[in-house]
């Protein structure tokens, strides 16, 4: 066999069948996808120190964001709660990034309603607290007072913002929304007053009365011009007078144990209203 | 920019048939078994691809993996050679002198299969897998000169055996 090397060099070369090729490719692709997913989601030893730091930072940001969202959305996060400052911070940011004055007014109103919701929750807690925990009671009362004061301040801020809106129609629409919010606020204040009566907290009752007076007698104006139309004004004046009288009678009567005469209460509330009127 | 995985697929396309042939000639031309072993080798290679040095020749690397895998297969199967049952079907009819050439090729392969493991391996690396001396030296962890000498000796042994037939 002289041509041995030729025979050896011409030995047949087979090809991998199409079926086997596809089978192997499928297995390779599957492995590649698994490896990619593993790199994405598994915190393994191959991660460098920098990557580990990055992942830890991302986890912290995620936890912080979730806590902020919870704090912002939840009514149960009230003054005294550990994440309450986070809630206030998010609200502050919301207020600062408001794209225009109308949005800013809406943010003020939303905050006011929230403060009153919180105050209702706190009042409920306050009324159910036993006398033995007097310190807790005082702290809760202080927080309720703070919340009501913030609502009164926001009311003033809304009034000024509407006055400076720069467009009568926009101002009118903003005033309408503010009035809607005022109705909700008024309801919350009533609830707070009820709980204050239960817990015999005259200081809060007094504060609620003042806030009710301010809200019910709020006159929204644009560059000095009253934004209420005449009919609405008449109607609301009538309702407000009645409501004011009822509220004053109820709250003062409860606060003073029903000892004061109705006329005296009316006089006081009128004086109070004149002082608080912006 | 091509990723390392894209590179691996390019290597797979380039060497899939060569590795299949490597196994085919070493498992008695059992195509199904050769396909399975080829698949296992490429999966093994993909898993270890992160450790592959790009400056190294991929061919030497993949043949080294295939060689070790084949040794493991022999250990599992409990034998180092296989009967050439499918040899007749494997060698195709190519030209007018088909019968004579086919017969000669069958004889050569049968004699190679009966040779000592070291001679058999080196002849297959050189003539079936068409590896150069450097690559064979890398796979078998030997000097290039030693491989060159051994190929020459094994070829001479094969020639002598064929003369006796």
Interface residues (C-beta under 8 A of the other chain):
Chain A: X1 X4 X5 X7 X8 X9 X10 X11 X12 X13 X14 X15 X16 X17 X20 X21 X23 X24 X25 X27 X28 X31 X32
Chain B: X5 X8 X9 X12 X16 X17 X20 X21 X24 X25 X31 X35 X38 X39 X42 X43 X46 X47 X90 X91 X92 X101 X104 X105 X107 X108 X109 X123 X127 X128 X155 X158 X159 X162 X163
